[in-house]
Amino acid sequence: MDSLTQIVLGAGVGELVLGRKVGNKAILWGAIAGTIPDLDVLSRIFFDDLRANEVHRGVTHSILFSLVMAPVLGHWLTRHRASLLAMFTALVGLVFFFGAEATTARWVIAIAALVIIAIILWKVRNANDATAKEWSWLFWWALVTHPLLDCHTTWGTQLFWPLPLKVAYNNIFVVDPAYTLPFLFCLSIVLFLKRTDPKRRWITAIGLGMSTAYMVLTLGFKWIAYSHITASLHRQGIDYIACSTRPTPFNALLWTTNVECADDYALGYYSILDEKPEVDLVRVPKNHDLLGDLADHPDVHRLIRLCDDNYVIQQHNDTLVFCDLRFGQLGAPSADKPFVYSYRLIRGGDALQVQLIPPPAMSGQRFNALMADLWVRLKGE
């Protein structure tokens, strides 16, 4: 999920675990812990595009990482809180100066988070009120809930690292206001209540309960979408190998589908509000044969594992492009549009360079047009 959502979840978990004892400090350190796993984007400083994407949501999003880091952070906090906060602030600074996808939205979230942390620290500068064990317990829950939440997104996580298994339920978009905003509203109220006020705990629980209920609802919507799409495929007489569904941006009503057939993929939309029985599909040829001898190259095999075998190959002038289908296209499916995640395969003698293609530029006008089209399609056909 996005940075703001992970901050809110970590803060809420921190309040539930230790808020009664240390007040807003539990919210502060829960928010920090909820952000730590995503610092793996710093790998882009050291690795190429392919390796950095393999590392993302890997070890830092595992149960093992949470088990190891929770006591380390808990004891560090009790001994030298200032140095821990300084380290975290420095790493966040590196992410937004050198890390991936430093968009305007991420800058706003980062600045807002740092301002909130500064305000809370100003009000709670005094000594620690909890033991190392209690702080470790807070860090454990704030750290482990981060990858558990990310498991519901399209990218997924290597929750059981070092095992190569990736867990991805594909039932919520990486940014979904319906999940985040009610929880954030509840937590904003809690910040201004006294530590001993019993309302802090149940208001936080209400926020977490609403977000969890919405997550369960998205799983139900996913099942409805999948059932309707596969039924339509059978009625249309389309033979397919696999069918996957994912939510479109910022909602859980409109779903996109990738249907793998023998020689192509069929891409389409389905809205929970649709009245028409059949799903319109656009065919995109696989073109796997374009790889030629590159089909046996180790880096191509790494790309195939990374995208869970959901890919097509396109020829752009003299360059082969490996298209990851999991994240779709900007707007309605089309055979002519570029995919959000694609890689150039550039030969250099016996070597192969894998180069991530930046997503298409998104001006404010284009974004508004895409959102307007999404809204129209979401209302159903």
N, C-alpha and C positions, 0 to 999 in steps of 0.2 A: 504494500500500500504506500501512499504518498507520505512525505515527511511529517506533515501536520497530523495525519491520522495516527501515526506511530507515536508521536509526542503525546497526543491525547490519551491513547490507550495506555502507554507507560505511566503517565501521570495518574490516571484513574486507578490502575493496579497498585501504584505506590500508595495512594490514599487508602485503599481498602486494606492493604497489608500493614501499614505502619502510621497512617494518618492520625489515629486516635492518640498515639504516643508522641509524635514529633510534629504534627500539624503540617504546614505547607512545605516543610523540608521534604516530607515524603513525596509530595507532588513534584517538587523540583527534581529530586534524584530519580524518581520514576520516569519523568520525562526524558532526562538525560540517558538513562539506561535503555529506554525504548528507542532511542536514536542510534545507539552504538552499533548494532549489527549492520546498518546501512553505510557505515564508514568504509566498508569494503570497496566502495567506488573509487577509493584512493589507488586501487590496483591499476587504474588507467595511467597513473604516473609511471609505473614500472613495466607494464606489460603491453603487448600489442592488442589490437581490438578483439581478436578471437580469444586470447587467453584471459583478458579482462572480463569478457562476458561469461566465460566458463567459471571464473572465480566468483562473480557476482551471485549473491544468495547461495554461497557455498558454505565454507567452514563457519563463518560468523553467524549463519542462520541455522546452526545445528544445535541439537540438544546437548551434545558434548561441549560445545563452546559455552553454552549457558551454565553448565555444571562446573566448568573450570573457572570461568570469569567471575561468577557470583561471589565466591569466597574471597577471590583476589580483590575485587572492588570493595567488598564489605569491609575487609581489614584495612585497605588503603584509606577508605573514607574515615574510619575511626582514628587513624594515626595522622593523616595529613590531608584534610579536606581541600585546602587551597590548591595544592599541587595537582590533585585529581581534577578539579574544575579547570585549572589552567591547561592541563593536558587535553581535556575534552574540547575546550574552546579552540586550542591550536589545531586540533584535528578537523574540527568543523570549518575553521578558516581555510585549511588546505583543500577540503572538499569543494568549497565554493570558489576557490581561486584556480584549482587545477583539476578538480574532479569532473565527472561526466554531467552533461545536461544542466549546466548552470543557467537555467532560464530565469526570466524575471520573477516568475512565481516562486521559484526556489529561493531567490534572493530575499523576497518579501518574507517568506516563512522563516528563513535563517535569522534575519534581523529582528523579526518579532519574537522569536524564541529567545534570542540573546537579551533583548530588552526585558522580557518577562523574567528570565533567570536573574538579571541584575536587580530588578525590583524585589523579587522574593528574597534574594540574598541580603539585600539591604535591611529587610525586616526580620530576618532570621539569622543574624550574624553570630549568635552566641554558640556555646559549646554543643557538641553532639549529645543527644538525649537517648540514644539507643546503643545497644551492644553491637559488636562486630557480627555476631550470629544473626541478630535481627536485621541489620543492614544487608547481610548476605541473602537473607530470605527475600527481602524486597527486590534486590538485584536479580535473583533467580527468576521471580515471577515476571518482572518487567522485561527481562531479556528473552525468556522463552515464549512469551505471548507474542512477541514481534514475529518470529518465523511461523508460529502457528497461524497468525493472521495472514501472512504472505502466502501460505499454502493455498489460500482460496483464490489467488490471482492467477493470471495466465502464465507468468514467468515461473511460478512455483519456487520451491526451496529444496535444498539438499538437507532435509531435516535430520536424516540419519547418517550424515557424513561421519566417517570416511566412505561409507557405502555410496555407490554412484546413483542410487535411486533418487529421483526428483519427485516431490509431491506437489501436484498442481490440480486443484479441483475446478478451476476455471468458472467460478460462479459469481465473482464480483470484479468490477473494473478497478484499476489501481487507484482511481480517484472517484469516490462516490459520496456526495454530500449527504445522502440519506443515512449513511452509516456514521459519518463523522460529526455532523453539526448538532444533533440532539445530545450526543455525549459531551461535546465541547460546551454546549450551553449549560448542562448540569454541572460540569466541572468549574465553569466560570463562577457559578453561584457559590460553590464550596470554598473557593479561594477567599471569600470575604466573611466566612463564618469562623467562629472561635474553634480552636482545636478540640475543646471538650463538648462542643455542641453535637448531640446525637444525630442531628439532621444531616451532618456532613456525610456520614456513612451511607444512610439510605438514599440520599440524593445521588451520590456516586453510583450506588448499586442500581438505581433506576436508569442512569445514563448507560451503564454497561449492559443492563438488561435490554434496553431499547436497541442498542447496536447489535447485540447478539440475536435478538428476535428478527431483526432485519436480515442478518446473515442467514438465518434459517429460512426466511422467506425467499431469498435469492436461490437457495438450493431447490426449493419447490418450483420456482419459476424456471429454473434450468431444466428440471425434469419435464415440465409441461412443454417447453420449447423442443427438447430432444424428442419427446414422444410424437409431437405434431410433425416435426420435420421428417423423422424416419417413416411415419405413416404416409406422408406425402410422397416420399421417395418410392415406396412400394406401390402406391396408386399410379405413379407416373412410369412405373416399370424401369426404374433406374437401378442397375446393379452397382453396388458400392462395396468397398473394402472396409472403410471406417467412416464414422460421422462424429464430428466434435462440435460443441457449441460454446460460445463465449459472449459475455455481455458487451454491448457497445458503450462508449464513454458516458460516464456520469449517471447511469441508470441501470435498472435490472428488468426493464420491460421489453426492450428491443435487443434481440440476440442475433449474432452472426453465426453462420455455420460453414465449416469446411468439410466437404464430402469428398473423400478420396475414392476415385474410380480407377480403372485399369490404366488409362493413358492420360487422365487429366484430373483436376479438382473442380468440383462444382461449388461455387460460393453464393451465398444468399443471406437474406434477412428474414427474420420472423419476429413479429411483435405479439406479446401476450394478448393484445387488443385486436389482433387480426380477425376478420370475419370470413375472408376467402379461404377455401380449403387447401389450395395448393401453394407451395413455396416456389417463387421464381428463382431460378438459378442461372449463374453465369459460369461458363466453362473456361478454365484456364489450363492450357496444356502443361504437362509435367516437364517435357523436354529433357528428361534425365540423360538421354542419349547424347546431348550436346557436351556433356562432361568428357566423353571419350576416355582417354587413359587417365584423366584426373579423377575418375570415379574410384580409383584405387589409392589415391593420395591420402596420407594420414590426416592432413588438415581438413580435407573434404569430409572424411569420416567423423572428425570432431564436430564439424558444422552440423552434420546430420544428427548426431547425438544431441547437440545443443538444442536443435529445433524439434526434437522428438519425431523426426522423420516426416515433418510437415514442410515440404519445400518444393519449389519449382525452379527451373533454370531458364534464364532469359539471355538473349544475345543483344547487347547494346554496342553497336558498331563492331569493334574488334575485341570487345571485352565480354567475358562470361559473368553473369550476375546470379548469385545464389540468393533466392528470396525465401525468407522465413515467413510462413503463412500464419503463424499463431497470432500475430498482432495486426493482421489484416491490412487494409488500405485506408486512406483518408476519405471518408464518405462511403457511399454505396459501393458494393462490389462491382468491379469492372475488369474486363480483360486487358484494358489499356493503361490503367493506373499503376503507379509504382507502389510497392509494398513498404510499410513503415520501417521494417527491419530487412535490409538487404546488404550483401557483401560482394565487392568486386573480387574476382579471382584473377590475379595478375601473374602471369608466368614470367620467370626470369631465369632462363636456362632450365636446370633441373629443380630450381626452387619455385615455391608458390607463395605469393604474398596475398593474404586475406585482409581486405580493407573494408571497414564498415562505411556504408554510404549514409551520410547524415540524412535524417528524415526531411521530407519536403518542407521548404520554408513556409511559416504560418504567420501571415499578417493578420492584423485585427479584423480586417474586412473579410478575409477568407475564413477565419475562425467563426465569425458570426454567421456567414453563409452556411458553413458545414453544420453548425448547431441548429440553424433554422431547418435545414433539410432533415437532420436527425429528429427534430421535434415533430415534423410533419409525418415522418415514417413511423415514429414511436406510437402515434395515435391510432395506428392500425389502418388496414386496407380491407 
